[in-house]
Amino acid sequence: MKIWLIQEDVNLYEHVTLVDADNEKWIEFGSKFVGKSIKDDWTPLKIKLIEHGGKLKKGDIPYLSPGVPIFSKKAINILNEYLSKNTEILPIDFSGDDYRLINVINLLDGIDYKKAVIEYYSDKKRIMAFDKYAFILGKVENQHIFKIVEQPRADVFVSDEFRNKVIESGLEGFKFVEVWDSEA
């Protein structure tokens, strides 16, 4: 079994951004997506396409912000079996194609601290980064999209099944980085 970090292929596919966003607005935005439900208080955010002179292709996962994926309606339909219990699919105010913001609410406590390689801040308590992820197999089995409790604002992880479904379906703009193999 493998765990993958899901990313957007920012070199080939379009990016979007918040409309009229200053630094404060971005901080407020990022603080909402921490693995908890926000659907009851959600107001669709205004999103716009970042113009790149037509050099980038339209994809099924345009880049907005780390840990906060946006999926096309096509991607949501194809991946619904993995999304329905583990995410909130939130509307956005976007004049382009039909995209939705994905709030990952499946927050797992599944890091194997004996095998993971972790960089800590100087206080030796807060995690700065994972140099190598290691998971407890029993905690990540049958978990197809999730975040980890140690970094709820950061990375979104997916299973082999999720990744394979994206590849088999021909969805565009997705990039996957292998971060853990249970057999390694």
MDTraj code that builds the backbone (N, CA, C; nanometers):
import mdtraj as md
import numpy as np

residues = "MET LYS ILE TRP LEU ILE GLN GLU ASP VAL ASN LEU TYR GLU HIS VAL THR LEU VAL ASP ALA ASP ASN GLU LYS TRP ILE GLU PHE GLY SER LYS PHE VAL GLY LYS SER ILE LYS ASP ASP TRP THR PRO LEU LYS ILE LYS LEU ILE GLU HIS GLY GLY LYS LEU LYS LYS GLY ASP ILE PRO TYR LEU SER PRO GLY VAL PRO ILE PHE SER LYS LYS ALA ILE ASN ILE LEU ASN GLU TYR LEU SER LYS ASN THR GLU ILE LEU PRO ILE ASP PHE SER GLY ASP ASP TYR ARG LEU ILE ASN VAL ILE ASN LEU LEU ASP GLY ILE ASP TYR LYS LYS ALA VAL ILE GLU TYR TYR SER ASP LYS LYS ARG ILE MET ALA PHE ASP LYS TYR ALA PHE ILE LEU GLY LYS VAL GLU ASN GLN HIS ILE PHE LYS ILE VAL GLU GLN PRO ARG ALA ASP VAL PHE VAL SER ASP GLU PHE ARG ASN LYS VAL ILE GLU SER GLY LEU GLU GLY PHE LYS PHE VAL GLU VAL TRP ASP SER GLU ALA".split()
xyz = np.array([
    [0.0841, -0.1188, 0.0000],
    [0.0000, 0.0000, 0.0000],
    [0.0879, 0.1242, 0.0000],
    [0.0489, 0.2229, -0.0802],
    [0.1224, 0.3485, -0.0860],
    [0.0311, 0.4652, -0.0490],
    [0.0938, 0.5679, 0.0044],
    [0.0256, 0.6940, 0.0324],
    [0.0919, 0.7995, -0.0554],
    [0.0076, 0.8826, -0.1138],
    [0.0521, 0.9846, -0.2080],
    [0.0120, 1.1226, -0.1598],
    [0.0973, 1.2190, -0.1839],
    [0.0654, 1.3593, -0.1633],
    [0.0002, 1.4065, -0.2924],
    [-0.1161, 1.4679, -0.2820],
    [-0.1847, 1.5185, -0.4011],
    [-0.1439, 1.6643, -0.4209],
    [-0.1098, 1.6964, -0.5460],
    [-0.0712, 1.8324, -0.5800],
    [-0.1335, 1.8712, -0.7137],
    [-0.1205, 1.9970, -0.7453],
    [-0.1644, 2.0494, -0.8734],
    [-0.0411, 2.0648, -0.9617],
    [-0.0510, 2.0297, -1.0874],
    [0.0602, 2.0466, -1.1809],
    [0.0642, 2.1932, -1.2233],
    [0.1351, 2.2742, -1.1458],
    [0.1354, 2.4190, -1.1659],
    [0.2149, 2.4634, -1.2881],
    [0.2959, 2.3748, -1.3438],
    [0.3755, 2.4109, -1.4613],
    [0.2967, 2.4018, -1.5912],
    [0.1922, 2.3194, -1.5920],
    [0.1172, 2.2979, -1.7153],
    [-0.0286, 2.3424, -1.7093],
    [-0.0837, 2.3564, -1.5883],
    [-0.2270, 2.3819, -1.5748],
    [-0.2550, 2.5129, -1.5013],
    [-0.3741, 2.5672, -1.5251],
    [-0.4141, 2.6978, -1.4740],
    [-0.4130, 2.7075, -1.3215],
    [-0.3998, 2.8340, -1.2774],
    [-0.4053, 2.8684, -1.1358],
    [-0.5224, 2.9639, -1.1157],
    [-0.5792, 2.9617, -0.9961],
    [-0.6827, 3.0579, -0.9595],
    [-0.6400, 3.1271, -0.8305],
    [-0.7059, 3.2374, -0.7994],
    [-0.6732, 3.3108, -0.6777],
    [-0.7999, 3.3743, -0.6214],
    [-0.7915, 3.4175, -0.4974],
    [-0.9015, 3.4916, -0.4367],
    [-0.9086, 3.6296, -0.5000],
    [-1.0287, 3.6797, -0.5210],
    [-1.0479, 3.8144, -0.5747],
    [-1.0207, 3.9150, -0.4628],
    [-0.9483, 4.0208, -0.4956],
    [-0.9185, 4.1281, -0.3994],
    [-0.8620, 4.0767, -0.2676],
    [-0.7689, 3.9839, -0.2754],
    [-0.7135, 3.9250, -0.1533],
    [-0.5862, 3.9951, -0.1105],
    [-0.5885, 4.0459, 0.0122],
    [-0.4661, 4.0980, 0.0706],
    [-0.4116, 3.9892, 0.1644],
    [-0.3012, 4.0160, 0.2274],
    [-0.2367, 3.9174, 0.3134],
    [-0.3298, 3.8700, 0.4257],
    [-0.4032, 3.9647, 0.4835],
    [-0.4958, 3.9309, 0.5923],
    [-0.6053, 3.8350, 0.5459],
    [-0.6572, 3.8598, 0.4266],
    [-0.7631, 3.7747, 0.3715],
    [-0.7112, 3.6330, 0.3458],
    [-0.5857, 3.6227, 0.2990],
    [-0.5266, 3.4906, 0.2748],
    [-0.5058, 3.4149, 0.4066],
    [-0.4636, 3.4858, 0.5099],
    [-0.4438, 3.4225, 0.6412],
    [-0.5781, 3.3723, 0.6943],
    [-0.6815, 3.4556, 0.6834],
    [-0.8158, 3.4149, 0.7264],
    [-0.8636, 3.2938, 0.6462],
    [-0.8413, 3.2957, 0.5164],
    [-0.8793, 3.1843, 0.4297],
    [-0.8115, 3.0551, 0.4747],
    [-0.6794, 3.0584, 0.4920],
    [-0.6032, 2.9400, 0.5300],
    [-0.6424, 2.8837, 0.6649],
    [-0.6848, 2.9704, 0.7554],
    [-0.7193, 2.9250, 0.8900],
    [-0.8521, 2.8491, 0.8944],
    [-0.9290, 2.8534, 0.7859],
    [-1.0574, 2.7823, 0.7821],
    [-1.0420, 2.6341, 0.7521],
    [-0.9363, 2.5953, 0.6817],
    [-0.9235, 2.4596, 0.6292],
    [-0.8277, 2.3772, 0.7138],
    [-0.8769, 2.3344, 0.8296],
    [-0.7941, 2.2635, 0.9272],
    [-0.8525, 2.1263, 0.9628],
    [-0.9227, 2.0666, 0.8687],
    [-0.9757, 1.9326, 0.8921],
    [-1.1074, 1.9285, 0.9678],
    [-1.1748, 2.0422, 0.9761],
    [-1.3031, 2.0502, 1.0465],
    [-1.4113, 2.0998, 0.9517],
    [-1.5336, 2.0673, 0.9838],
    [-1.6471, 2.1095, 0.9028],
    [-1.6647, 2.2613, 0.9076],
    [-1.6896, 2.3186, 0.7900],
    [-1.7187, 2.4622, 0.7820],
    [-1.8425, 2.4886, 0.6959],
    [-1.9086, 2.3825, 0.6519],
    [-2.0189, 2.3972, 0.5560],
    [-2.1343, 2.4813, 0.6103],
    [-2.1612, 2.4764, 0.7400],
    [-2.2745, 2.5509, 0.7957],
    [-2.2507, 2.7015, 0.7971],
    [-2.1243, 2.7434, 0.7966],
    [-2.0914, 2.8856, 0.7988],
    [-2.0302, 2.9329, 0.6674],
    [-2.0360, 2.8496, 0.5658],
    [-1.9666, 2.8777, 0.4397],
    [-2.0408, 2.9800, 0.3548],
    [-1.9680, 3.0786, 0.3090],
    [-2.0155, 3.1730, 0.2092],
    [-1.9205, 3.1591, 0.0911],
    [-1.9725, 3.1324, -0.0283],
    [-1.8833, 3.1121, -0.1427],
    [-1.7863, 3.2284, -0.1633],
    [-1.6605, 3.1948, -0.1740],
    [-1.5563, 3.2943, -0.1961],
    [-1.5480, 3.3302, -0.3438],
    [-1.5117, 3.4548, -0.3696],
    [-1.4930, 3.4982, -0.5080],
    [-1.3533, 3.4571, -0.5525],
    [-1.3501, 3.3788, -0.6591],
    [-1.2260, 3.3258, -0.7145],
    [-1.2138, 3.3739, -0.8587],
    [-1.0914, 3.4012, -0.9026],
    [-1.0698, 3.4385, -1.0426],
    [-0.9506, 3.3629, -1.0982],
    [-0.9497, 3.3500, -1.2282],
    [-0.8404, 3.2858, -1.2993],
    [-0.7205, 3.3804, -1.3033],
    [-0.6010, 3.3272, -1.2810],
    [-0.4792, 3.4057, -1.2986],
    [-0.4408, 3.3923, -1.4451],
    [-0.4321, 3.5050, -1.5116],
    [-0.4020, 3.5043, -1.6551],
    [-0.2543, 3.4713, -1.6786],
    [-0.2318, 3.3764, -1.7643],
    [-0.0954, 3.3381, -1.8028],
    [-0.0801, 3.3458, -1.9550],
    [-0.1554, 3.4348, -2.0159],
    [-0.1458, 3.4536, -2.1601],
    [-0.1815, 3.3306, -2.2408],
    [-0.2694, 3.2478, -2.1860],
    [-0.3129, 3.1288, -2.2574],
    [-0.2089, 3.0179, -2.2643],
    [-0.1028, 3.0281, -2.1851],
    [0.0055, 2.9297, -2.1893],
    [-0.0245, 2.8038, -2.1087],
    [-0.1157, 2.8144, -2.0142],
    [-0.1474, 2.7000, -1.9292],
    [-0.2811, 2.6399, -1.9695],
    [-0.2921, 2.5074, -1.9547],
    [-0.4133, 2.4356, -1.9933],
    [-0.5162, 2.4369, -1.8799],
    [-0.6405, 2.4203, -1.9198],
    [-0.7497, 2.4070, -1.8238],
    [-0.7455, 2.2634, -1.7704],
    [-0.7504, 2.2490, -1.6394],
    [-0.7437, 2.1160, -1.5792],
    [-0.8599, 2.0901, -1.4854],
    [-0.8551, 1.9758, -1.4230],
    [-0.9595, 1.9353, -1.3285],
    [-0.9229, 1.9686, -1.1845],
    [-0.8045, 2.0283, -1.1629],
    [-0.7607, 2.0675, -1.0293],
    [-0.6697, 2.1904, -1.0406],
    [-0.7285, 2.3081, -1.0639],
    [-0.6446, 2.4284, -1.0723],
    [-0.5842, 2.4612, -0.9356],
    [-0.4668, 2.5211, -0.9373],
    [-0.3994, 2.5546, -0.8110],
    [-0.4592, 2.6796, -0.7478],
    [-0.4884, 2.6709, -0.6173],
    [-0.5316, 2.7864, -0.5382],
    [-0.4391, 2.8071, -0.4198],
    [-0.4275, 2.7057, -0.3335],
    [-0.3515, 2.7192, -0.2099],
    [-0.3164, 2.5798, -0.1581],
    [-0.2002, 2.5634, -0.0947],
    [-0.1651, 2.4311, -0.0411],
    [-0.2707, 2.3808, 0.0579],
    [-0.3045, 2.2546, 0.0467],
    [-0.3986, 2.1933, 0.1403],
    [-0.5444, 2.2238, 0.1137],
    [-0.5728, 2.3009, 0.0071],
    [-0.7100, 2.3380, -0.0260],
    [-0.7324, 2.3149, -0.1755],
    [-0.7584, 2.1904, -0.2131],
    [-0.7775, 2.1642, -0.3559],
    [-0.9115, 2.2152, -0.4079],
    [-0.9123, 2.2448, -0.5356],
    [-1.0347, 2.2783, -0.6081],
    [-1.0483, 2.1745, -0.7187],
    [-1.1654, 2.1113, -0.7265],
    [-1.1892, 2.0091, -0.8282],
    [-1.2974, 2.0556, -0.9254],
    [-1.2836, 2.0107, -1.0486],
    [-1.3888, 2.0331, -1.1473],
    [-1.5083, 1.9444, -1.1116],
    [-1.6236, 1.9793, -1.1666],
    [-1.7438, 1.8970, -1.1464],
    [-1.7191, 1.7546, -1.1979],
    [-1.6476, 1.7433, -1.3095],
    [-1.6141, 1.6118, -1.3652],
    [-1.5335, 1.5299, -1.2636],
    [-1.4317, 1.5908, -1.2029],
    [-1.3490, 1.5210, -1.1037],
    [-1.4318, 1.4794, -0.9830],
    [-1.5209, 1.5669, -0.9393],
    [-1.6059, 1.5343, -0.8237],
    [-1.6953, 1.4156, -0.8553],
    [-1.7536, 1.4139, -0.9738],
    [-1.8392, 1.3012, -1.0127],
    [-1.7611, 1.1704, -1.0175],
    [-1.6413, 1.1736, -1.0724],
    [-1.5598, 1.0525, -1.0843],
    [-1.5087, 1.0051, -0.9489],
    [-1.4731, 1.0983, -0.8615],
    [-1.4112, 1.0649, -0.7328],
    [-1.5085, 1.0655, -0.6154],
    [-1.6365, 1.0793, -0.6428],
    [-1.7360, 1.0964, -0.5376],
    [-1.7312, 0.9885, -0.4297],
    [-1.7070, 0.8636, -0.4675],
    [-1.7044, 0.7560, -0.3674],
    [-1.5954, 0.7794, -0.2631],
    [-1.4892, 0.8503, -0.2978],
    [-1.3809, 0.8796, -0.2035],
    [-1.4029, 1.0110, -0.1296],
    [-1.4780, 1.1004, -0.1907],
    [-1.4980, 1.2336, -0.1345],
    [-1.6153, 1.2421, -0.0379],
    [-1.7198, 1.1655, -0.0633],
    [-1.8481, 1.1871, 0.0041],
    [-1.8422, 1.1833, 0.1569],
    [-1.7615, 1.0974, 0.2158],
    [-1.7576, 1.0876, 0.3624],
    [-1.6371, 1.1582, 0.4237],
    [-1.5430, 1.1988, 0.3398],
    [-1.4162, 1.2506, 0.3893],
    [-1.3922, 1.3980, 0.3613],
    [-1.4828, 1.4591, 0.2862],
    [-1.4645, 1.5992, 0.2492],
    [-1.5982, 1.6725, 0.2513],
    [-1.5880, 1.8021, 0.2450],
    [-1.7039, 1.8857, 0.2168],
    [-1.6781, 1.9493, 0.0813],
    [-1.7759, 1.9424, -0.0047],
    [-1.7640, 1.9996, -0.1385],
    [-1.8372, 2.1334, -0.1348],
    [-1.7593, 2.2414, -0.1389],
    [-1.8131, 2.3746, -0.1149],
    [-1.8192, 2.4565, -0.2441],
    [-1.9279, 2.5290, -0.2640],
    [-1.9376, 2.6132, -0.3838],
    [-1.8444, 2.7331, -0.3746],
    [-1.8032, 2.7814, -0.4904],
    [-1.7239, 2.9037, -0.4980],
    [-1.7898, 2.9964, -0.6005],
    [-1.7602, 3.1228, -0.5908],
    [-1.8101, 3.2221, -0.6858],
    [-1.7018, 3.2411, -0.7915],
    [-1.7179, 3.1701, -0.9041],
    [-1.6172, 3.1690, -1.0101],
    [-1.6875, 3.1770, -1.1438],
    [-1.6476, 3.2723, -1.2254],
    [-1.7165, 3.2931, -1.3519],
    [-1.6715, 3.1962, -1.4609],
    [-1.5677, 3.1209, -1.4346],
    [-1.5190, 3.0241, -1.5328],
    [-1.5985, 2.8949, -1.5270],
    [-1.5309, 2.7846, -1.5369],
    [-1.5950, 2.6532, -1.5345],
    [-1.6545, 2.6225, -1.3984],
    [-1.7209, 2.5088, -1.3906],
    [-1.7900, 2.4662, -1.2690],
    [-1.6933, 2.3933, -1.1758],
    [-1.6325, 2.4676, -1.0840],
    [-1.5394, 2.4111, -0.9864],
    [-1.5987, 2.4199, -0.8471],
    [-1.5484, 2.3339, -0.7592],
    [-1.5869, 2.3354, -0.6176],
    [-1.4603, 2.3246, -0.5331],
    [-1.4657, 2.3879, -0.4180],
    [-1.3564, 2.3818, -0.3234],
    [-1.3731, 2.2557, -0.2394],
    [-1.2644, 2.1848, -0.2137],
    [-1.2700, 2.0599, -0.1384],
    [-1.2108, 2.0834, 0.0003],
    [-1.2932, 2.0727, 0.1030],
    [-1.2489, 2.0843, 0.2408],
    [-1.2323, 1.9424, 0.2955],
    [-1.1083, 1.9011, 0.3148],
    [-1.0809, 1.7664, 0.3648],
    [-1.1032, 1.7656, 0.5155],
    [-1.2027, 1.6886, 0.5595],
    [-1.2368, 1.6819, 0.7022],
    [-1.1965, 1.5486, 0.7652],
    [-1.1327, 1.4635, 0.6883],
    [-1.0834, 1.3363, 0.7400],
    [-0.9425, 1.3610, 0.7938],
    [-0.9336, 1.3849, 0.9237],
    [-0.8088, 1.4205, 0.9914],
    [-0.7615, 1.2995, 1.0700],
    [-0.6469, 1.2428, 1.0293],
    [-0.5990, 1.1181, 1.0901],
    [-0.4814, 1.1402, 1.1842],
    [-0.4817, 1.0623, 1.2909],
    [-0.3694, 1.0538, 1.3833],
    [-0.2994, 0.9220, 1.3509],
    [-0.2183, 0.9229, 1.2446],
    [-0.1634, 0.7979, 1.1956],
    [-0.0142, 0.7984, 1.1662],
    [0.0586, 0.8972, 1.2174],
    [0.2031, 0.9021, 1.1932],
    [0.2748, 0.8015, 1.2828],
    [0.3662, 0.7266, 1.2217],
    [0.4523, 0.6336, 1.2959],
    [0.5782, 0.7111, 1.3332],
    [0.5829, 0.7600, 1.4570],
    [0.6928, 0.8447, 1.5017],
    [0.8256, 0.7714, 1.5122],
    [0.8220, 0.6400, 1.5192],
    [0.9469, 0.5629, 1.5264],
    [1.0172, 0.5579, 1.3908],
    [0.9414, 0.5738, 1.2833],
    [0.9989, 0.5618, 1.1487],
    [1.0005, 0.6925, 1.0702],
    [0.9159, 0.7869, 1.1064],
    [0.9123, 0.9153, 1.0356],
    [1.0365, 0.9969, 1.0698],
    [1.0788, 1.0805, 0.9763],
    [1.1901, 1.1731, 0.9992],
    [1.1300, 1.3133, 1.0009],
    [1.1426, 1.3781, 1.1156],
    [1.0723, 1.5039, 1.1401],
    [1.1701, 1.6136, 1.1803],
    [1.1492, 1.7321, 1.1239],
    [1.2241, 1.8510, 1.1659],
    [1.1350, 1.9307, 1.2609],
    [1.1894, 1.9647, 1.3760],
    [1.1151, 2.0417, 1.4746],
    [1.1687, 2.1846, 1.4815],
    [1.0827, 2.2763, 1.5252],
    [1.1270, 2.4117, 1.5547],
    [1.2181, 2.4069, 1.6773],
    [1.2809, 2.5179, 1.7104],
    [1.3773, 2.5211, 1.8209],
    [1.3169, 2.4836, 1.9555],
    [1.1841, 2.4964, 1.9691],
    [1.1212, 2.4584, 2.0962],
    [1.1093, 2.3063, 2.1118],
    [1.1451, 2.2328, 2.0069],
    [1.1452, 2.0856, 2.0045],
    [1.0068, 2.0237, 2.0243],
    [0.9022, 2.1062, 2.0123],
    [0.7647, 2.0570, 2.0282],
    [0.6866, 2.0682, 1.8984],
    [0.7006, 2.1807, 1.8314],
    [0.6236, 2.2045, 1.7087],
    [0.6974, 2.1487, 1.5876],
    [0.6208, 2.0851, 1.5005],
    [0.6779, 2.0260, 1.3803],
    [0.6923, 2.1325, 1.2724],
    [0.8132, 2.1425, 1.2173],
    [0.8390, 2.2344, 1.1073],
    [0.8107, 2.1636, 0.9746],
    [0.8600, 2.0392, 0.9633],
    [0.8426, 1.9659, 0.8378],
    [0.8669, 1.8174, 0.8593],
    [0.8118, 1.7396, 0.7682],
    [0.8407, 1.5963, 0.7631],
    [0.9410, 1.5756, 0.6505],
    [1.0591, 1.5240, 0.6838],
    [1.1562, 1.4896, 0.5799],
    [1.1215, 1.3536, 0.5203],
    [1.0587, 1.2701, 0.6021],
    [1.0134, 1.1386, 0.5557],
    [0.8883, 1.1024, 0.6353],
    [0.7815, 1.0732, 0.5619],
    [0.6579, 1.0308, 0.6268],
    [0.6629, 0.8815, 0.6544],
    [0.6015, 0.8424, 0.7633],
    [0.5789, 0.7013, 0.7941],
    [0.4428, 0.6944, 0.8631],
    [0.3618, 0.5995, 0.8194],
    [0.2263, 0.5884, 0.8719],
    [0.2066, 0.4544, 0.9415],
    [0.1109, 0.4510, 1.0305],
    [0.0686, 0.3266, 1.0950],
    [-0.0332, 0.2640, 1.0003],
    [0.0005, 0.1468, 0.9486],
    [-0.0800, 0.0838, 0.8445],
    [-0.2278, 0.0740, 0.8829],
    [-0.2573, 0.0300, 1.0014],
    [-0.3956, 0.0135, 1.0448],
    [-0.4748, 0.1429, 1.0494],
    [-0.4056, 0.2549, 1.0586],
    [-0.4740, 0.3850, 1.0643],
    [-0.5029, 0.4420, 0.9251],
    [-0.4234, 0.4022, 0.8246],
    [-0.4416, 0.4597, 0.6915],
    [-0.5073, 0.3635, 0.5922],
    [-0.5229, 0.2377, 0.6303],
    [-0.5922, 0.1435, 0.5427],
    [-0.7343, 0.1917, 0.5186],
    [-0.7773, 0.1858, 0.3939],
    [-0.9119, 0.2269, 0.3535],
    [-0.9410, 0.3749, 0.3786],
    [-0.8373, 0.4539, 0.3909],
    [-0.8517, 0.5994, 0.4017],
    [-0.8042, 0.6573, 0.2684],
    [-0.8965, 0.7092, 0.1897],
    [-0.8634, 0.7454, 0.0528],
    [-0.8261, 0.8908, 0.0307],
    [-0.8667, 0.9785, 0.1204],
    [-0.8244, 1.1183, 0.1162],
    [-0.8270, 1.1688, 0.2596],
    [-0.7143, 1.2295, 0.3029],
    [-0.7051, 1.2723, 0.4424],
    [-0.5938, 1.3750, 0.4617],
    [-0.5987, 1.4377, 0.5781],
    [-0.4910, 1.5226, 0.6284],
    [-0.4443, 1.4590, 0.7594],
    [-0.3328, 1.5077, 0.8128],
    [-0.2833, 1.4542, 0.9391],
    [-0.2988, 1.5585, 1.0499],
    [-0.3211, 1.5113, 1.1722],
    [-0.3456, 1.6021, 1.2850],
    [-0.2261, 1.6930, 1.3128],
    [-0.1068, 1.6467, 1.2784],
    [0.0128, 1.7259, 1.3039],
    [0.0197, 1.8507, 1.2162],
    [-0.0410, 1.8452, 1.0986],
    [-0.0366, 1.9587, 1.0059],
    [-0.1711, 1.9719, 0.9333],
    [-0.2755, 2.0098, 1.0054],
    [-0.4098, 2.0127, 0.9450],
    [-0.4290, 2.1186, 0.8367],
    [-0.3412, 2.2189, 0.8320],
    [-0.3527, 2.3228, 0.7283],
    [-0.2730, 2.2867, 0.6041],
    [-0.1980, 2.1799, 0.6127],
    [-0.1017, 2.1511, 0.5064],
    [-0.1513, 2.0440, 0.4103],
    [-0.0669, 1.9517, 0.3823],
    [-0.0829, 1.8546, 0.2749],
    [-0.2088, 1.7699, 0.2818],
    [-0.2537, 1.7310, 0.1625],
    [-0.3642, 1.6368, 0.1471],
    [-0.3046, 1.5071, 0.0920],
    [-0.3371, 1.3970, 0.1572],
    [-0.2854, 1.2665, 0.1192],
    [-0.3969, 1.1819, 0.0592],
    [-0.3583, 1.0930, -0.0329],
    [-0.4559, 1.0033, -0.0952],
    [-0.3979, 0.8626, -0.1062],
    [-0.4880, 0.7678, -0.1253],
    [-0.4529, 0.6263, -0.1380],
    [-0.4182, 0.5910, -0.2821],
    [-0.3643, 0.4702, -0.2985],
    [-0.3417, 0.4164, -0.4331],
    [-0.4711, 0.4146, -0.5133],
    [-0.5800, 0.3740, -0.4483],
    [-0.7088, 0.3644, -0.5185],
    [-0.7520, 0.4996, -0.5739],
    [-0.7402, 0.6032, -0.4934],
    [-0.7758, 0.7386, -0.5360],
    [-0.6894, 0.7782, -0.6557],
    [-0.5586, 0.7626, -0.6411],
    [-0.4654, 0.7988, -0.7487],
    [-0.4964, 0.7206, -0.8763],
    [-0.5170, 0.5916, -0.8630],
    [-0.5448, 0.5084, -0.9805],
    [-0.6726, 0.5511, -1.0508],
    [-0.7743, 0.5889, -0.9731],
    [-0.9010, 0.6345, -1.0317],
    [-0.8793, 0.7626, -1.1127],
    [-0.7982, 0.8534, -1.0603],
    [-0.7670, 0.9773, -1.1324],
    [-0.6975, 0.9453, -1.2646],
    [-0.5985, 0.8578, -1.2595],
    [-0.5206, 0.8238, -1.3794],
    [-0.6081, 0.7505, -1.4817],
    [-0.6815, 0.6500, -1.4360],
    [-0.7674, 0.5713, -1.5261],
    [-0.8753, 0.6572, -1.5913],
    [-0.9220, 0.7585, -1.5220],
    [-1.0309, 0.8433, -1.5713],
    [-0.9825, 0.9546, -1.6637],
    [-0.8529, 0.9740, -1.6720],
    [-0.7995, 1.0780, -1.7583],
    [-0.8186, 1.2187, -1.7050],
    [-0.8367, 1.2331, -1.5742],
    [-0.8476, 1.3667, -1.5167],
    [-0.7141, 1.4389, -1.5343],
    [-0.7204, 1.5694, -1.5597],
    [-0.5993, 1.6443, -1.5918],
    [-0.5613, 1.7445, -1.4839],
    [-0.4307, 1.7637, -1.4690],
    [-0.3776, 1.8628, -1.3765],
    [-0.3352, 1.8055, -1.2426],
    [-0.3688, 1.6807, -1.2153],
    [-0.3311, 1.6171, -1.0896],
    [-0.1847, 1.5743, -1.0956],
    [-0.1171, 1.5893, -0.9839],
    [0.0204, 1.5430, -0.9697],
    [0.0270, 1.4679, -0.8371],
    [0.0928, 1.3544, -0.8363],
    [0.1024, 1.2738, -0.7148],
    [0.2483, 1.2491, -0.6809],
    [0.2812, 1.2642, -0.5534],
    [0.4154, 1.2388, -0.5048],
    [0.4048, 1.1269, -0.4013],
    [0.4748, 1.0169, -0.4268],
    [0.4733, 0.9057, -0.3314],
    [0.5469, 0.9492, -0.2046],
    [0.4795, 0.9348, -0.0889],
    [0.5421, 0.9726, 0.0372],
    [0.5611, 0.8550, 0.1309],
    [0.4966, 0.7406, 0.0996],
    [0.5117, 0.6258, 0.1888],
    [0.4680, 0.4986, 0.1168],
    [0.5424, 0.3924, 0.1417],
    [0.5110, 0.2606, 0.0881],
    [0.5168, 0.1629, 0.2054],
    [0.4073, 0.0967, 0.2324],
    [0.4003, 0.0052, 0.3472],
    [0.4968, -0.1122, 0.3331],
    [0.5417, -0.1381, 0.2113],
    [0.6317, -0.2522, 0.1893],
    [0.7787, -0.2115, 0.1847],
    [0.8066, -0.0830, 0.2008],
    [0.9472, -0.0365, 0.1948],
    [1.0146, -0.0521, 0.3305],
])
top = md.Topology()
chain = top.add_chain()
for i, resn in enumerate(residues, 1):
    res = top.add_residue(resn, chain, resSeq=i)
    for name in ("N", "CA", "C"):
        top.add_atom(name, md.element.get_by_symbol(name[0]), res)
traj = md.Trajectory(xyz[None], top)
